[in-house]
Amino acid sequence: MSIEKELKARSGGKCELCGSVDGLSVLEVAPSDGSSEQSVYVCSVCKEQIENPDKMDETHFNCLNDSMWSEIPAVVVMSYRLLKALGREDLVDMIYMEDDVKSWADSNVNSTTGSVVVRDSNGVVLNAGDSVVIIKDLEVKGAGFTAKRGTLVKNITIPQDVEGHIEGRVNGTKIYLKTEFLKKA
């Protein structure tokens, strides 16, 4: 039986991440031996966003709230990696994985980070997952609120495409913040 047939049978003919039935194909979860146990069956939308992180749509991946509970290790690993990439540490912390599956999940997470060095207002290097404090009231354009001085922003991500910024959640909204207005917590 081919890998695609195995995955189609395992998934019931739908995307193992979002449940779509359109444009399904096999995606190996690196590092992979090419087996069905180390692959997932995904739709074209999920696959495109996984392969092109700059096109990642957080609203599409709300489906990960369900797929992260899968009994299939490859699906859990892919859900874990996507949630990490989206900065959803609140959900990542709820995922239970055996030690071998956790090391597989972590083996490829940090390989996508480039050599961009981001520093806060005091010159301290910021890394993905750090927490920062806003040191000045900041008007958030388009969101209709002000990010207040003293607000703690947890589990930041470092965008590779916008220099001198971090990405984090303030008042439940994911926004970019200039590092000159932040200090590491």
C-alpha beads as a LAMMPS data file, in Angstrom:
LAMMPS data file: protein, C-alpha beads

185 atoms
184 bonds

1 atom types
1 bond types

-500.0 500.0 xlo xhi
-500.0 500.0 ylo yhi
-500.0 500.0 zlo zhi

Masses

1 110.0

Atoms # bond

1 1 1 0.000 0.000 0.000
2 1 1 1.382 3.444 -0.912
3 1 1 1.983 6.099 1.743
4 1 1 -0.739 8.300 0.264
5 1 1 -3.281 5.456 0.465
6 1 1 -2.260 4.726 4.069
7 1 1 -2.642 8.375 5.040
8 1 1 -5.935 8.707 3.193
9 1 1 -7.281 5.710 5.113
10 1 1 -5.871 7.000 8.427
11 1 1 -7.346 10.483 7.958
12 1 1 -10.677 9.430 6.496
13 1 1 -9.891 11.342 3.297
14 1 1 -9.512 14.771 4.881
15 1 1 -6.745 17.129 5.992
16 1 1 -5.346 15.958 9.324
17 1 1 -4.914 19.572 10.450
18 1 1 -7.987 21.499 9.294
19 1 1 -10.398 18.817 8.041
20 1 1 -10.625 20.140 4.457
21 1 1 -11.080 17.669 1.601
22 1 1 -9.593 19.901 -1.143
23 1 1 -6.175 19.331 -2.741
24 1 1 -4.914 16.696 -0.325
25 1 1 -1.305 15.502 -0.434
26 1 1 1.400 13.925 1.699
27 1 1 3.720 16.160 3.721
28 1 1 6.717 14.653 5.496
29 1 1 7.340 15.964 9.015
30 1 1 11.103 16.532 9.069
31 1 1 13.317 14.885 10.018
32 1 1 11.505 11.995 8.397
33 1 1 12.283 8.533 7.124
34 1 1 9.525 8.940 4.528
35 1 1 7.122 6.573 6.277
36 1 1 3.442 7.219 6.883
37 1 1 4.172 7.422 10.636
38 1 1 6.357 10.476 9.989
39 1 1 4.042 12.157 7.478
40 1 1 0.715 13.967 7.551
41 1 1 -2.089 14.236 5.009
42 1 1 -2.774 17.942 4.432
43 1 1 -4.823 20.168 2.149
44 1 1 -3.244 22.590 -0.318
45 1 1 -3.973 25.621 1.925
46 1 1 -2.228 24.112 4.973
47 1 1 0.691 22.856 2.860
48 1 1 1.276 26.247 1.212
49 1 1 1.282 28.023 4.576
50 1 1 3.595 25.447 6.157
51 1 1 6.061 25.701 3.271
52 1 1 5.824 29.534 3.112
53 1 1 5.675 30.812 6.725
54 1 1 5.426 34.430 5.528
55 1 1 1.963 33.549 4.124
56 1 1 0.799 31.962 7.394
57 1 1 -2.768 32.928 8.313
58 1 1 -3.431 32.601 12.025
59 1 1 -7.211 32.422 11.547
60 1 1 -6.879 29.416 9.223
61 1 1 -4.866 27.609 11.874
62 1 1 -7.530 27.949 14.579
63 1 1 -8.118 24.319 13.572
64 1 1 -4.985 23.404 15.538
65 1 1 -7.079 23.638 18.718
66 1 1 -8.460 20.234 17.645
67 1 1 -5.558 18.641 15.755
68 1 1 -3.110 19.163 18.646
69 1 1 -5.075 16.465 20.528
70 1 1 -4.600 13.850 17.795
71 1 1 -3.347 10.396 18.753
72 1 1 -1.051 10.428 15.708
73 1 1 2.431 11.707 16.682
74 1 1 3.154 13.318 13.277
75 1 1 -0.051 15.381 13.498
76 1 1 0.783 16.481 17.051
77 1 1 4.345 17.418 16.026
78 1 1 3.089 19.492 13.080
79 1 1 0.455 21.175 15.286
80 1 1 3.125 21.939 17.908
81 1 1 5.475 23.487 15.342
82 1 1 2.734 25.602 13.770
83 1 1 1.516 26.851 17.155
84 1 1 5.109 27.756 18.075
85 1 1 5.503 29.625 14.777
86 1 1 2.275 31.516 15.453
87 1 1 3.435 32.434 18.963
88 1 1 0.565 30.551 20.611
89 1 1 2.494 29.397 23.673
90 1 1 -0.789 29.240 25.598
91 1 1 -1.799 26.258 23.437
92 1 1 1.701 24.802 23.115
93 1 1 1.865 24.465 26.900
94 1 1 -1.259 22.268 26.869
95 1 1 0.125 19.689 24.405
96 1 1 1.225 16.420 25.982
97 1 1 3.899 14.436 24.158
98 1 1 6.076 11.473 25.064
99 1 1 9.774 12.401 25.392
100 1 1 10.749 10.967 21.988
101 1 1 7.901 12.800 20.239
102 1 1 8.777 16.048 22.066
103 1 1 12.419 15.814 20.947
104 1 1 11.211 15.175 17.368
105 1 1 8.946 18.233 17.593
106 1 1 11.738 20.434 18.934
107 1 1 14.350 19.128 16.477
108 1 1 13.177 21.377 13.664
109 1 1 11.529 24.295 15.472
110 1 1 14.594 26.484 15.857
111 1 1 16.143 25.659 12.480
112 1 1 13.973 28.298 10.788
113 1 1 15.361 31.157 12.869
114 1 1 17.790 33.276 10.915
115 1 1 20.698 35.310 12.171
116 1 1 18.669 38.437 12.993
117 1 1 19.728 39.876 16.351
118 1 1 17.088 42.004 18.056
119 1 1 17.881 44.153 21.099
120 1 1 15.601 45.976 23.526
121 1 1 15.942 49.656 24.507
122 1 1 18.773 48.763 26.915
123 1 1 20.734 46.732 24.362
124 1 1 19.774 43.347 25.802
125 1 1 19.383 40.633 23.138
126 1 1 15.786 39.422 22.724
127 1 1 14.974 35.853 21.684
128 1 1 11.743 34.166 20.596
129 1 1 9.770 33.143 23.685
130 1 1 11.083 35.972 25.888
131 1 1 8.799 38.353 27.766
132 1 1 9.113 42.130 27.432
133 1 1 7.606 45.177 29.126
134 1 1 6.365 48.207 27.183
135 1 1 8.120 51.370 28.473
136 1 1 5.926 53.988 26.760
137 1 1 2.203 54.249 25.918
138 1 1 1.886 53.224 22.262
139 1 1 -1.074 53.965 20.006
140 1 1 -1.870 50.775 18.060
141 1 1 -2.805 51.823 14.552
142 1 1 -5.865 50.067 13.154
143 1 1 -6.731 48.296 16.394
144 1 1 -8.305 51.207 18.250
145 1 1 -6.462 50.890 21.556
146 1 1 -3.332 52.081 23.301
147 1 1 -0.732 49.603 24.533
148 1 1 -0.094 50.991 28.007
149 1 1 3.267 51.502 29.640
150 1 1 4.115 48.608 31.950
151 1 1 2.177 46.013 29.913
152 1 1 3.898 42.608 29.941
153 1 1 4.084 40.926 26.533
154 1 1 4.841 37.214 26.919
155 1 1 6.239 34.699 24.436
156 1 1 7.349 37.120 21.760
157 1 1 8.371 36.071 18.263
158 1 1 11.115 37.633 16.172
159 1 1 9.873 38.429 12.652
160 1 1 12.530 37.875 9.986
161 1 1 10.999 40.420 7.608
162 1 1 10.722 43.522 9.859
163 1 1 13.969 44.762 11.388
164 1 1 13.922 46.331 14.862
165 1 1 10.538 44.850 15.803
166 1 1 9.126 41.946 17.761
167 1 1 5.712 40.378 17.448
168 1 1 3.525 39.715 20.459
169 1 1 0.005 39.769 21.862
170 1 1 -1.373 42.859 23.582
171 1 1 -5.033 42.835 24.650
172 1 1 -5.442 39.572 22.724
173 1 1 -4.318 41.169 19.447
174 1 1 -1.128 40.101 17.696
175 1 1 0.890 43.230 16.871
176 1 1 4.393 44.359 15.912
177 1 1 6.220 46.460 18.504
178 1 1 9.342 48.553 17.987
179 1 1 12.120 47.272 20.227
180 1 1 13.119 50.838 21.165
181 1 1 9.954 50.984 23.331
182 1 1 10.558 47.652 25.111
183 1 1 12.720 46.203 27.829
184 1 1 13.297 42.561 28.590
185 1 1 11.276 41.342 31.571

Bonds

1 1 1 2
2 1 2 3
3 1 3 4
4 1 4 5
5 1 5 6
6 1 6 7
7 1 7 8
8 1 8 9
9 1 9 10
10 1 10 11
11 1 11 12
12 1 12 13
13 1 13 14
14 1 14 15
15 1 15 16
16 1 16 17
17 1 17 18
18 1 18 19
19 1 19 20
20 1 20 21
21 1 21 22
22 1 22 23
23 1 23 24
24 1 24 25
25 1 25 26
26 1 26 27
27 1 27 28
28 1 28 29
29 1 29 30
30 1 30 31
31 1 31 32
32 1 32 33
33 1 33 34
34 1 34 35
35 1 35 36
36 1 36 37
37 1 37 38
38 1 38 39
39 1 39 40
40 1 40 41
41 1 41 42
42 1 42 43
43 1 43 44
44 1 44 45
45 1 45 46
46 1 46 47
47 1 47 48
48 1 48 49
49 1 49 50
50 1 50 51
51 1 51 52
52 1 52 53
53 1 53 54
54 1 54 55
55 1 55 56
56 1 56 57
57 1 57 58
58 1 58 59
59 1 59 60
60 1 60 61
61 1 61 62
62 1 62 63
63 1 63 64
64 1 64 65
65 1 65 66
66 1 66 67
67 1 67 68
68 1 68 69
69 1 69 70
70 1 70 71
71 1 71 72
72 1 72 73
73 1 73 74
74 1 74 75
75 1 75 76
76 1 76 77
77 1 77 78
78 1 78 79
79 1 79 80
80 1 80 81
81 1 81 82
82 1 82 83
83 1 83 84
84 1 84 85
85 1 85 86
86 1 86 87
87 1 87 88
88 1 88 89
89 1 89 90
90 1 90 91
91 1 91 92
92 1 92 93
93 1 93 94
94 1 94 95
95 1 95 96
96 1 96 97
97 1 97 98
98 1 98 99
99 1 99 100
100 1 100 101
101 1 101 102
102 1 102 103
103 1 103 104
104 1 104 105
105 1 105 106
106 1 106 107
107 1 107 108
108 1 108 109
109 1 109 110
110 1 110 111
111 1 111 112
112 1 112 113
113 1 113 114
114 1 114 115
115 1 115 116
116 1 116 117
117 1 117 118
118 1 118 119
119 1 119 120
120 1 120 121
121 1 121 122
122 1 122 123
123 1 123 124
124 1 124 125
125 1 125 126
126 1 126 127
127 1 127 128
128 1 128 129
129 1 129 130
130 1 130 131
131 1 131 132
132 1 132 133
133 1 133 134
134 1 134 135
135 1 135 136
136 1 136 137
137 1 137 138
138 1 138 139
139 1 139 140
140 1 140 141
141 1 141 142
142 1 142 143
143 1 143 144
144 1 144 145
145 1 145 146
146 1 146 147
147 1 147 148
148 1 148 149
149 1 149 150
150 1 150 151
151 1 151 152
152 1 152 153
153 1 153 154
154 1 154 155
155 1 155 156
156 1 156 157
157 1 157 158
158 1 158 159
159 1 159 160
160 1 160 161
161 1 161 162
162 1 162 163
163 1 163 164
164 1 164 165
165 1 165 166
166 1 166 167
167 1 167 168
168 1 168 169
169 1 169 170
170 1 170 171
171 1 171 172
172 1 172 173
173 1 173 174
174 1 174 175
175 1 175 176
176 1 176 177
177 1 177 178
178 1 178 179
179 1 179 180
180 1 180 181
181 1 181 182
182 1 182 183
183 1 183 184
184 1 184 185
